[in-house]
Amino acid sequence: MSNKPVHDSCLSPLAFHVLREHGTERPFSSPLNDEKRSGNFFCAGCNHPLYTSQTKYESGSGWPSFWEPLPGAIVTRTDSSHGMIRTEVLCAQCNGHLGHVFEDGPEPTGQRYCMNGAALTFKPD
């Protein structure tokens, strides 16, 4: 996959809402939540590699979850929307909203990168 940006008009309405308007998909609605094959997950907005299937796990949250991103894949910032303080996860290449990271994940990192499936694409090995 190339890292060539995807034109916003090519995104589905849900992907546009999540990536560009910082929206959230309904829990348990993404087919990527159940993806079990070996491969890599990319930003749906720019094809930037984000996560490997080796760090994906079932968190029970209803969104694809990972315990570690690929090096240099993401950036974070404080999100104080919805009356709470959270850490927002953005694509390091296009700044698309991916989801949030929480401190209740598995070892070895203890992190739960809770991502919107609509913000991701998957390419099997």
N, C-alpha and C positions, 0 to 999 in steps of 0.2 A: 504494500500500500504506500502511495506517495503521501508526503506531508502537504500536498497542495490543498489550500483551503476549499471547503465546500461553499458554494454560493448560497447565501441564506434562502434564496427562492427555491433551492433544491431540498431544503429541510422539510420534513413533515411538520404540520402545524404544532404537534406536541413537542417535537425536538426543538423547534424554534422557540416555543414558550419556555421550555426548560433551559436551553443553552443561552438564549439572548434576553429573556425576560425574568430569569431566575425563578422559574416555576418548579413545580414538583409533580411527578406523575403519581397516580394512585398506587398504593402498595399492592404487590402481587400481580401487577398488570403487565410487567415486562417479560417477554420470553427469555431474556438474558438472565433473569433471576434463577432459572432452572438450567442454564448452560453448564454442561459438565465436561465438554471436550477440552483437550489440550489446545492452547492457542493464546492469542493476545487480544486485548480490548483496546480500542482506539477512540479518540474523540470524534463524535459524529459531525462536529462542526468544522474540523480541519484535518482529520486523519492522523493526528499526533498520537503516537503510542503512549498508553497510560498505565495499563496493568497487564500482568501475565496471569494465566489461569492457575498457575502454581500458588498464587497468593489469594485466590478467591475462596470463600468459605460460606457456609449457610449460617447466616446470623439470626434468621427467624424474623427479621425486620420487614420483609416484603420487597426489599430492593437489593440489587446485586451488591455484595459486600466483599471487601478486600482488606487484608491486613497490612499491605504495603504497596505504594505506587512504584513504577519504574523510576530510576534516577532522573531528575530534572523534568519529570512529566507534569507535575502539578505545582500550583502556588496556592496559598491559603490566605484568608483574610477574616477578620471578625465580622460576624453577621448578627446584628441586633434586631432583626425583624421578628415579627410574631411574638414580641414581649419576652424574648429570651436571648441569651448570649450563646452563640454557636460558632464553630469554625467552618467557614464555607470553603469548599474545594473548587478550584477553577483550573481549566486547562492552561498550562504554562505557555502554549503557543498562541491561542486565540482568545484567552480569557473567558471562554464559555463556562457557564455554571454547570457543574457536574453533580454536586451534592454537598454532603457535610462529613466531617470526620469527628469521631467520638472516642473517648478514652476507655471503652468497654469491650475492646476486641481481644482476640486470642493472642497467645504468645507466638512468635517472639517479640512482637512490637507492642501489644496491648492496644492497638489502634483498630477502629472499625471505620473504614472508608465506605460510607453508605452512599452509593451512586444511583442516579436515575438511569435506568436502562435506555431511555429515549435519548440520552446524551452520549451513548456509547454505540459502537459497532464492534463486531467480533469477527476475527479471522482465524479459523482453525489451522493447526500446524499441518 
